[in-house]
């Protein structure tokens, strides 16, 4: 009888706000990653000529990828600042601020004059705005993960947290789709002159839509419980480093392989296909678009699967595949066949999906709820420094130095091994803590009084 009464008092597995939270996490992150991805594609396709003119096209591309890396180098600042605020003032407020920041930076990039007009001021301004993009993304990811996962059933965290993980491929799909459409509708001169700017200016409309969605949300039940119990941390960054170093290390290392693999099959593959294989820009973009389209479905499926099997085991098996597949990919595309390129990109991004789907839940589970935003944000942003930030640069430099794909494949294999090491350091989920916090979370009216 007592057991039945407790079951009746427990909150339902899926709360009323979960659908809105899932949608807000997915759309907001997709819009922010549209901004980030449209820069990545433009860096590979046009920024080398417009902002870093050089007699050697490879040198111009290398310099353009340097500004791409700035977006990763600035992420830890966003993780430190916004991660701390997310555990202190709440998830919702921080997510609105990050969306505004990255949207404004992207819109302004679309207005920048090129090197031929203002000289050195053009690449300097580009670097500053790219830095601002990175700060916004650095504070976005941890909050987006918690926004959906803390509303949902902790035992289905893999699926709910994957809403934020769909953002990168969805944003990448939208960004490359817009650039591909512009490339098809405009001549080469028109695209280089002003067409690429349209993709950046479109960000203003998209961010306005994202803000409208996020403004309607409540705070998560976990943060409401922290408010009610007055257990919010005063110095969350210091606490993460001093009390949870193993969790932070595990969460950082597990991200390296997926970041490097994603940089290969969404960013550098554009340069490799056009420069080494002699394919047209539209053909290379089409392969990435197909792979990104499938990821939108594969990532939540992988997240849901990780709720049914051991999350770390699933993640680890995909990491092994990530270390092997590049060797197959480069061999099969050596002849310049577009169908084989498309298949290679699709398989590469499918492997990435199986790692990326469970990743958000795995990282969030490494930290206690009161330090979760800070810990997740720090892990996400610090991992970017040794993963995604340098990957396109290293790919370009290795190809230039050795004129062979073998060093590139070996680099990805090492990154996959680092991920496996991180998974071995991590821990499995503790759902009981989140379920208990959900029980004590006050109703919306009460939460307003507590805050």
N, C-alpha and C positions, 0 to 999 in steps of 0.2 A: 504493500500500500504506500509506504513512504517512498519507495523507488518510483512508483507511478506518479506521485505528486511532484517529485523533483523533475521528472521528465516533462510534466505539464508546465512547470515553471520555467524550464529552459527555453531560450529563444529558438525560433525556427532556424533550421540550417541555412536558409537563404532569406535574408532580411529584406524588408520592402525597398530599401535603397540600393540594393546590390546591382540591379539592372542599370539604374542611372549612373552609379559609380563606375561600373564596368564600361559603359558607353563613354563617359567623361574621360576616363583614363585612356581608353583606346583612341578617341578622336583628338584629345588634347596632345597626346604624345605623337600621334601621327602628324599633326600640324607642325609641331616643333621639329620633328624629324624631316618633314618636307623642307623646312628652312635649312636644316643642316645638310640634307642630301642634295638639294639643288646647288649648294655651294660645291659639294664634293664632285658632282658631275661637271659643273662648269670649270672647276680646277683642272680636270682631266682633258676638257675639250676646248676651252677658249681662253682661260685666264693667263696661260703661258704667253700667248700672243698679245693680249690686251694690256696686261699689267707688268709683265716681266719679259719684254722683248729681248730676243737673243738670236744670234746667227745659228746657234745649235738648238733645234726644237726640243731635244731631250733635256737640255739645260733649263730652258724655259718651263718645261713641265715639272722638273725637279724643284724649281723655285716656287711654282704654283702649289705643289704638294707640301712645301714648307709652311705656307699659310694654312693649308688644310690641317697640318699638325698643330698649329697654334690653337685651333678649336679644341683639341684634346688637352694641350698643355694648360689651358685656362680652366678646364673642368674641375680640377681639385679646389680652386677658389670657390666655384659655385657649390661644390660638395661641402666645403667647410662652412661657408656662410649660410646657405639655404638649408643644408642638412641640420645644422644646429637649430635654426629657426623652426624647422618642421617639427622638432621634438619639444620646442618651447612654446611657440605661439599657435601651432596647428598645421595640419597638412594642407587644408584648403587655401588659406591665405598665401602660403608660399607658392603653391602651384599657379595661382593667378599671377603673381609677380614674375615667375620664370617665363610664363607664356608671353607676357608683355615685353620682357627684355629681349628674348630671342626674335620675336616678331618685328620689333622696331629695328633691330640690327640688320635683319635680312632685307627689310624694305629699303633701308638706306643704302645697302650695297647696290641695289638696283638703280640708284641715282648717282653712283660714283662716276666721275669722268675717268677716262682711261689714261695710260701713261703718255700717250702721244699728245694729250691735251694739257695736263698739269705736271707732267714729269714725275719725280720721285714721290710727290705727295699722294699720288694714286695708290701705289702699293702700300704705303704707310697707313693710309686710311682703311684700306682693305684689311690689313692685319689687325687694326684696332677693332673693327666691326666683327671680324672673325673671332677675336678674343671674347667679345661680348656674347656672341653666339654660344661659345663654349661654356661660359659662366652660366648661361641660362639652362643649357642642356645638363650641366653638372648638377644643378639643383632640382631638375625636373624628374629624373628617372626614379630616384628613391621615393619621392612623394607619389608619383603615379602608380608605382607598384603597391604602395600601402593603401592608396585610395580605393582600389578595387579589392585587394586581398583582405583588408581589415573589415570590410563590410560583409564579406562572404564567409561561408563555412570554412574554418581552418583546415578541415580534412579534405577540402577541395582547393587548397591554396594554389596548387600548381596551375589549375585552369584559370582561376580568377586573376592571379598575378600575371598571367600571360597576356592580359589586355595591354599592359604597357609594352610588352615585348613585340606585339604586332605593330607598334608604332614605327620602328625603323623600316621594315619592308614596305609598309603601307605608305609612309612618307617617301621612301625611295621610289616606289612605284609611281606615285603621283608626280614627284619631281622629274624623273626620267621620262614619264609620259608627256608632261608639259613640254620639256625640252625636245623630245622626239617630234611632237606635233608642230612645234615652232620650226624645227629643222626641215620638216616636210613641206610646210606652207611657205617658207621664206627661202630666198636664195642664200648662198654662202655669205655674200657680202652683207645682206640684210641681217642675217642671224648674228654675225660678228659685230655689226654696227650697233644694233639696238634690240634685236629679237631676244637675246638671252636675258635682257633686263626685265622683260614681261614676266618671266618666271619668278623673279625676286619681288617685283611690285605686287604680284598676286598674293603675297604673304599677308598684306594688310587686311584683305577681305577674309582670308582663312582664319587669322588670329582673332578677328572680331567674332566669328562664329564660335571659336573655341572658348572665348571668354564668356559668351552668353550661356554656354552649357555649364561651365564650371561655377559660375556665380550662383546657380540654382541648387548646388549641393550642400548637404550638411557635413559636419565633421564626422570622422570615422568613430565607431563605437569604442575602439581601443583608446583613441586620444581623449574621448569624453570620459572614459574611466580614469585616465591619468589625471584629468582635471578634477574630477570628483574626489579622488583619493589624494590630491595634491602631491603627486609623485613625479611631476615633470622634472627632468634633470636641470641643474643650474649650469653645469659645464660639461655638456654631452661629448664634445670632442675629446676632452681630456679623459673622461671616463672610458670611452671606447679604447683609447690607446693604452690605458693603464689596467683596465679590468678584463678586456676581451681581445687581447692581441692575437691569439690563435684564430679566433673567429674572423678577425679582420684579414689575417694572412690567407686563410682558406678562401675567403670571398674574393680577394684580389686575384689570387692565382687562377681560380677557376674561370675567370673571364678572359684570360690572355688568348687562349686558343680560339674561341669564338670570334673575338675581335679581329685577330689576324686573318682568319679564314674569310670573314665578312668583307674586310678591306680588299682581299684578293678578288673575290667574286662579284663585287659591286662597284669598286673604284678602279683598281689597277687593271682589271680585265679589259676596261675600255681602252686604256693606253696600249696594252699588250696586243689586243685584237687589231687596232688600227695601225700601230707602229710596227709590230713584228709580223703579224699575219696578213697585213695589207687589206683588211676589211674596211668597209665604209662605216662611218660613224653611226648611221641608222641601224646597221646590222648588229653592231656591238651593243647598242642600247636595247634593241629588241630582245637579245638573249637575256640581258639583265631584267628586263620587264617581265619576261615569262617566269623566270626564277622567283622574282619578288612576288608575283601574283600567287604562285603556289604557296609561298611562305605564309601568306595571310591566313591560310587554312591549316597549314602544317604546324605552325607554332602553337596555337591553342590545342590542337590535337595532341601534340607532344606534352604540353602542360597537363592536360587531362590524363594522359597515360601515366605520367609521373605520380599522379595521385593513387594509381592502382598498383604500380610496381615500385620498387625502391628507386627513389629519385636519383640518388648518387650513381647507382648502377647504370641506369638508362643514360645519364649524362656522360658517364665514363665510356660506355660502349660507342657513343657518337664521337667522343674525342679521339678514340682509336681510329675510327673511320676517317676523321678529319686529317689525321696524320698520314694516312695512306692515299687518299683520293687525289691530291695534287699531282703525284707521280703519274697516275693514270690520265688525269686531265691534260697535262702538257704533252704526253705522248700521243693522245688521240686527236689533239688539235694542231699538231705540228704541220699537217698538210694544208691548213687554211680552210677546212670545211666548216661552213656556218652551221649546218645541222649538228655536227659533232661538238662545235663550240657551245651551242644552245643546250645540248644534252649535258655537257660537262658543267656548265654554270648551274643548271637546274639541280643536278645531283649534289654539287657543292653546297648550294643554298639549302637543299633538303637536309643534308647532314648538319649544317649550321642550325636549322630549325629544331632538330632533335636535341641539340645542346641548349639552344636559346629559349625554347619553351619552358623547361623546368628551371632555368637559371634564376629568374627573379624570385621564385619561391625558395629555392635553395639558399640564396644570399640572405633574404629576409629572415629565414629560420636560424641563421647563425647568431643573431643578436637578440637580446632581451627586448620586449616591446617598448620600454621607455627609452631605449637607445637605438631603435631600429631605423629611423629616418637617417640619423647621423651615420651609423655604421654602414648602412646600405649605400648611402651617397659617397662616403669616403672610399669604400671598396670599388664602387663603380668608376669613380673619377681617377683614383690612383692606378687602377688597372689599365685605364686608357693610356697612361703615360708610357707603359711598357708594351702595350698591345696595339691598339688602333692608331695611336698618334704617329708612331714611327714606321708602321707597316708599309704604307705606300712609298715612303722615302727609301726604306731598305729594299723594297722590291725594285724600285727604279735604279738605285745605286748598284745592287747586285747584278741586275741585267746589263747595266752599262759596263761594269767591271769585268764580268766573266763571259758575257755574250752567250749565256746558257740558262736554261730554265732550272737546271738541277739545284743550284743554290737556293732558288726561290722555294722549291718543294721541300728542301731540307729545313729551311727556316720555318715553314708552316708545321712540319713534323715536330720540331723542337717546341714550338708554341703549344701544340697539342699535348706534349709530355708535361709541360708546366701546368696545364689545366688538370691533368690526371693527378699530379702531386697535390694541387689545391683541394681536389675532391677527397683525397685520402686524409687530409687534415680536418675536413669538415665534420659536421654532425648531422644526424637525422632530425626530423621535426619533433617539436614538443607542442602538440596541439592543445593540451589541457590549459596552459596559461592563457592563451587567447580566448578560449571558451569561457573561462572564469571572468576575464575582463569584460567580455560581452554581456555577461549576466549582471554585472554591477554598473554598467554604463547607464547614465540617466537618460530619460526621455528628452527630446529636443528642447522643450520648454525649460526643463530643469537644467539642462546643459548650458542654456543661455544665461541662467542665473549664476551658475558656478563660474563661468568665464568672466 
